[in-house]
Amino acid sequence: MRVTADGTEGGAPRVPDSPFADTVLERLTAAYRPAADPERAVAMRAYMKDVAPFLGLTAPVRRALSRTVTAGLPRPGEADCAAVVLRCWQLPEREYQYFAVDHLRRHVRHLSSGLPVVRHLLTTVAWWDTVDLLAAHVVGPLVAADPALTADMDDWIGDADRWLVRAALLHQLRYGERTDGARLFDYCLRRSGHPDFFVRKAIGWSLREYARTDPDAVRAFLARERGRLAPLSVREALKNTGGSG
């Protein structure tokens, strides 16, 4: 998404002016807030390790309400999408960020290349529940549409932010036969000693998914390099290779 990263504090992307986003946010808050379930919200917040407050909407309720929010609206332009997701990210409750992720997934085919907005989403109020969906369903399609963006992935894999590392590892998750296996294996080895659970898990998950397409390549990689990988990564990777720990 080609939206500049200047204009707001902390280098966050500027929120474009968008009447479309004005309408969506007005409808969204009007739909979500009356449906809040405070008791459920407490449990949801605890499950997500207090990353954000929740309204307490179950996924089926949230999706049904979201359909009413977007009903009858035209297809948004790129600036409209950026405005919607950035404004959702400014709201405290997590369900608004889920709406933003779903919105990007729905319209990713119509977005141009460039990742400043998505990078902001991955590194702000970040947890696996949004990062994983953004990585596989937004970053992945954007990179597939513009292979020049692999340079961004090469940067992210070396970043100090664990969520950018995880997104780089997982962006090919749905590529299947289009997976760049050499790049995937390189990424896994580059971060094999990472101390964070979510990075080690992502290494194993990315290998496990690639094994659905090329189990022989993953088996060979593990036979050659498993001593450099964390046990958690190896256990995950073996699940689709027919091997065992």
SVG drawing of the C-alpha trace seen along z (x, -y; Angstrom):
<svg xmlns="http://www.w3.org/2000/svg" viewBox="-27 -16 51 57">
<polyline fill="none" stroke="black" stroke-width="0.4" points="0.0,0.0 1.7,-3.2 1.0,-5.5 3.7,-7.7 5.2,-7.1 5.5,-10.8 3.1,-13.1 2.3,-11.6 4.2,-11.0 6.6,-8.1 6.8,-7.6 3.3,-6.1 1.8,-6.4 -0.4,-9.4 -4.1,-8.6 -5.5,-9.8 -8.6,-11.8 -11.5,-9.5 -15.2,-10.0 -15.5,-6.3 -13.6,-5.7 -15.7,-8.2 -18.8,-6.2 -17.2,-2.8 -16.0,-4.0 -19.4,-5.6 -21.2,-2.4 -18.6,-0.2 -18.7,-1.7 -22.5,-2.0 -22.8,1.7 -20.1,3.1 -20.5,1.2 -24.2,2.1 -23.3,5.7 -20.5,5.7 -20.4,8.5 -18.3,7.2 -18.1,10.6 -16.9,12.3 -14.5,9.4 -12.6,10.1 -12.0,13.7 -11.0,12.7 -8.5,10.1 -7.0,12.6 -6.6,15.2 -4.8,12.7 -2.4,11.9 -3.8,8.4 -2.6,7.1 -5.7,4.9 -9.2,4.5 -12.0,6.4 -15.7,5.7 -16.4,9.4 -17.8,10.1 -17.7,13.7 -16.3,14.3 -19.7,15.2 -21.4,12.1 -18.5,9.9 -18.6,11.1 -22.3,10.7 -22.1,7.2 -19.2,6.4 -21.4,7.4 -23.9,4.8 -21.2,2.2 -20.0,2.7 -23.3,3.4 -24.0,1.2 -20.7,-0.6 -18.6,-0.9 -15.2,0.8 -12.7,-1.3 -9.7,-2.8 -6.2,-2.3 -6.3,-5.5 -9.7,-4.5 -8.4,-1.1 -5.4,-2.7 -7.7,-5.2 -10.0,-2.5 -7.3,-0.2 -5.3,-3.0 -8.3,-4.4 -9.3,-1.0 -5.9,-0.6 -6.3,-3.8 -9.4,-2.4 -8.7,-0.5 -10.8,2.6 -9.3,5.5 -12.4,6.3 -11.8,3.1 -8.4,4.4 -9.9,7.7 -12.2,5.7 -9.2,3.9 -7.4,7.2 -10.5,8.7 -10.9,5.5 -7.4,5.7 -7.7,9.4 -10.9,8.7 -9.3,5.9 -5.7,7.0 -6.0,7.8 -6.7,4.2 -3.8,2.8 -0.6,1.7 2.8,2.7 4.6,1.1 4.4,2.1 4.6,-1.0 1.0,-0.7 1.2,3.1 4.5,2.8 2.9,0.4 0.0,2.8 2.5,5.6 4.5,3.7 1.7,1.8 -0.6,3.5 1.1,6.6 0.2,10.2 -0.1,13.4 -3.8,13.0 -3.3,10.1 0.3,10.7 -0.3,14.2 -3.3,13.2 -1.5,10.1 1.6,12.2 -0.2,14.9 -3.1,13.1 -1.9,9.5 1.9,9.5 2.1,12.7 -0.2,11.6 1.5,8.2 4.9,9.8 3.6,12.4 2.2,9.5 5.4,7.5 8.5,9.7 10.6,6.6 9.1,6.6 11.2,9.7 13.8,7.1 11.6,6.0 11.2,9.5 15.0,9.9 15.1,6.8 12.4,7.9 13.9,11.3 16.9,9.5 14.9,7.0 15.0,6.7 11.1,6.8 10.0,10.3 6.7,9.7 8.4,8.6 10.7,11.6 7.6,13.8 5.8,12.1 8.8,12.7 8.9,16.3 5.2,16.8 4.5,14.6 4.9,17.6 2.6,19.8 0.0,20.1 2.3,20.1 2.4,23.9 4.4,24.7 5.3,21.1 7.3,21.1 10.9,20.0 12.3,22.9 15.9,21.6 14.8,18.3 12.6,20.0 15.4,22.3 17.8,19.3 15.4,17.4 15.0,20.3 18.7,20.7 19.3,16.9 16.9,16.9 17.4,20.4 19.0,19.1 16.3,16.6 15.2,16.7 11.6,15.8 8.9,18.6 6.9,17.0 9.9,16.9 10.9,20.5 7.3,21.6 7.1,19.7 10.2,21.4 8.6,24.8 5.2,23.8 6.7,22.4 8.6,25.6 5.6,27.8 3.5,26.0 6.2,26.2 6.4,29.9 2.9,30.2 4.3,29.2 7.9,30.6 8.3,33.0 11.6,34.4 13.2,30.9 12.1,30.3 13.3,33.7 16.7,33.1 16.9,29.7 16.1,31.1 18.6,33.9 21.3,31.4 20.5,28.6 18.3,29.8 21.2,29.3 21.0,25.6 17.2,25.4 15.4,25.2 13.6,28.5 10.3,26.7 11.0,25.7 12.0,29.3 8.9,30.8 6.6,28.5 8.5,29.0 8.3,32.8 4.5,33.0 4.0,33.1 7.2,35.0 6.3,38.4 9.2,38.2 9.4,38.1 11.3,36.2"/>
</svg>
